[in-house]
Amino acid sequence: MRYIVNKNEVLIKVEHGPIDEKALKKRGEFVIESELNVPVGGLQIKGGKLSIRKETQEELDAERGRKELAAREKLIFERMHKIAEDQLIEEGIIREDL
């Protein structure tokens, strides 16, 4: 894989096609080639070397919070759907057998 990196050692993108070296230099970017096949967000650069980035505890906690919220929202949606469906059946607006 070829990764485009800026002068601040921030990964910009993965490049699969041809690279315009002149344009990179003009922008202060460079290429790092690596055997790693990881999305840009999962990598870090230190001293011009590429490595797999480990998530911080804060990031792990935030992801767990997002998953818990998604599970909660799913339960609420399912409950609301069931209540609405039952009411519509009771009112004769929809049929139960569908």
C-alpha positions as CSV (number, residue, x, y, z in Angstrom):
1,M,0.0,0.0,0.0
2,R,1.1,3.6,-0.6
3,Y,0.1,6.2,1.9
4,I,0.2,9.9,1.2
5,V,1.5,11.9,4.3
6,N,1.7,15.6,4.8
7,K,4.6,17.6,6.3
8,N,3.0,17.3,9.8
9,E,3.2,13.5,9.4
10,V,-0.6,13.2,9.1
11,L,-1.9,10.5,6.9
12,I,-3.9,12.0,4.1
13,K,-5.1,9.0,2.0
14,V,-4.2,5.6,0.5
15,E,-3.1,5.9,-3.1
16,H,-3.8,3.0,-5.5
17,G,-3.1,4.8,-8.8
18,P,-0.2,6.8,-10.3
19,I,1.3,9.4,-8.0
20,D,2.3,12.9,-9.2
21,E,5.5,13.4,-7.3
22,K,5.8,17.1,-8.3
23,A,2.3,17.8,-7.0
24,L,3.1,16.0,-3.7
25,K,6.3,18.0,-3.2
26,K,4.5,21.3,-4.0
27,R,2.0,20.5,-1.2
28,G,4.7,19.3,1.2
29,E,3.5,15.7,1.1
30,F,5.3,12.4,0.6
31,V,4.6,8.7,0.1
32,I,5.3,5.9,2.5
33,E,5.1,2.4,1.0
34,S,4.1,-0.4,3.4
35,E,3.0,-4.0,3.5
36,L,0.3,-2.9,6.0
37,N,-3.2,-2.9,4.5
38,V,-5.0,-0.8,7.0
39,P,-7.4,2.1,6.5
40,V,-5.8,5.5,7.1
41,G,-7.6,6.0,10.4
42,G,-6.0,2.9,11.8
43,L,-2.4,4.1,11.2
44,Q,0.0,6.6,12.7
45,I,3.3,8.0,11.6
46,K,6.2,8.7,13.9
47,G,9.6,9.7,12.6
48,G,8.6,8.9,9.1
49,K,7.6,5.3,10.0
50,L,4.2,3.8,9.7
51,S,2.6,1.8,12.4
52,I,-0.8,0.5,13.4
53,R,-2.5,3.1,15.7
54,K,-3.9,1.8,19.0
55,E,-7.1,3.2,20.1
56,T,-7.0,5.3,23.3
57,Q,-9.2,4.3,26.3
58,E,-11.2,7.5,25.6
59,E,-11.9,6.3,22.0
60,L,-12.8,2.8,23.2
61,D,-15.2,4.3,25.8
62,A,-16.7,6.5,23.2
63,E,-17.2,3.6,20.8
64,R,-18.8,1.5,23.6
65,G,-21.1,4.5,24.3
66,R,-22.1,4.7,20.6
67,K,-22.9,1.0,20.5
68,E,-25.0,1.2,23.7
69,L,-26.9,4.2,22.4
70,A,-27.5,2.4,19.1
71,A,-28.8,-0.7,20.9
72,R,-31.1,1.6,23.1
73,E,-32.4,3.4,20.0
74,K,-33.1,0.0,18.3
75,L,-35.1,-1.2,21.4
76,I,-37.1,2.1,21.5
77,F,-37.8,1.9,17.8
78,E,-39.0,-1.7,18.0
79,R,-41.2,-1.0,21.0
80,M,-42.7,2.1,19.3
81,H,-43.3,0.1,16.1
82,K,-45.1,-2.7,18.0
83,I,-47.3,-0.2,20.0
84,A,-48.2,1.6,16.8
85,E,-48.9,-1.6,14.9
86,D,-51.1,-2.9,17.7
87,Q,-53.1,0.4,17.8
88,L,-53.6,0.4,14.1
89,I,-54.8,-3.2,14.1
90,E,-57.1,-2.4,17.0
91,E,-58.5,0.6,15.1
92,G,-59.1,-1.5,12.0
93,I,-56.7,0.6,9.9
94,I,-54.4,-2.3,9.1
95,R,-54.9,-6.1,9.1
96,E,-53.1,-8.3,11.6
97,D,-52.6,-11.1,9.1
98,L,-50.1,-9.3,6.9
